[in-house]
Amino acid sequence: AVKKVIDNYLNGLSKHNVDFAVSQISSNYSDSDGSTYDQFKSSLKKFLEEFTNISITNVKISKPDIKDNKAMLEFKYNFEAKRKTAENINGINERIAYLAKENGSWKIIGLEKVKK
């Protein structure tokens, strides 16, 4: 169930479906950049407006560490995005996802870049 949340989030991105991607995010979202749910949704919308084709491949999701109603996992994926006005971008994203069970459903409460 926890991994499915990440799958759904990434599918929302690749299908340009902001609402579906954000439906995986908790209204209590916060991260080390100080972003809240509304800021996260706003920046995701801007990103999807700027890029047309988003391809997400080679998704690897670690075994989640679940304790009670909290979970943590790492995920990694290759991406390629075509920009409407400038050069395309591509690379590998590695993230740590923090999740919590809210009203019986797992939601992402934080995303952080994996520090090397």
N, C-alpha and C positions, 0 to 999 in steps of 0.2 A: 504493500500500500504506500509506503514511504517513497520507494523508487518511482512509482507511477506518478507521483506529484511532479518529480523532476522531468519525467518523460512528457507529461502534459504541458509543463512550462516551456520546454524546448520545442514541442510541436506547435504551440501557440506562436512562438517566435518565427519558426520557419514558414508558418502559414499566414503570417502577418495578421494574426488575430489577437489584438491587444487584450480584449476582454477575456478571452480564454486563458491567455498567459497569466494575466493578473488575477484571475479567479483562483490561481494556485498560491497566491501571496496573501498573507494574513494582514488584516487592517492594523495589527500591532507591529508591522514590519519596522525594523531599524537596522542600520549597519554602521560600520566604523567610520564611514564618510559622513554620518549624521543624517542620512536619507530616511525619510518616513515613507509610508505607503503611498501617499499622494505624490511625493517627489519621485519615487520609483516609477509609478505609473506614467507620470508626465515625461520623464526621460526616456522611458521605453517607447512611448508614443512618438516622440521626436526622432528616435533612432529608426523606428519603422517607417516614418515619413521620409527619411533621408535615403534609406536603402530599399531597393526594389526586390531583388531576388536574394533570399537568405537560405543558404544550404548548410545544414548541420549534419555531420557524419561522424562515424567512429565514436559514438557516445559510450563512455565507460563510467559506470556508477559503482562506487565501492559499497561493500556491505555496510548497511547503516548501523550505527551505535545507538540503540534505543534504550532509554531509561524512563519508565513510567510514561508520561505524556510528552516527552521531549526526545528528539532524535538529531543526529548529526551524521552527515555523510559527505564524501568528496565525489565530485563528478568532473569529467574532462570531455571535451569534444572539439572536433575540428570545425571551423566555420569559414564560409566565404560569403561575402555580401557585395552586391553590385550597387554602387552609389549612383544617384541620378545625375549628379553634376561633376563629380571628380573621380579620382581613381578608386578602384575596388579595394576592399580590405579582405584579408584572410589571416588565419593563424589558428592557434590552439588556445582555448580558454580552459583554465582549471579553477574550480570554485569549491568552497566549502559551503554547504547548505545547512542551516539550522532550521529545524521544523518543530512544530508543536501541534498537539491534537486539540482542536477547537470545535466544540459541538459535534464531536464524533468524527471529524475529518481532519486529516493532516494538512497543514498549511506551512508555507515557507515563512519563517519569521526573520531570517537574515541570510544574506549571501556575502561571502568574502572571497577575495582573490587568494589563491594558495600562494604563500610566500616561499620563495626559493632560498 
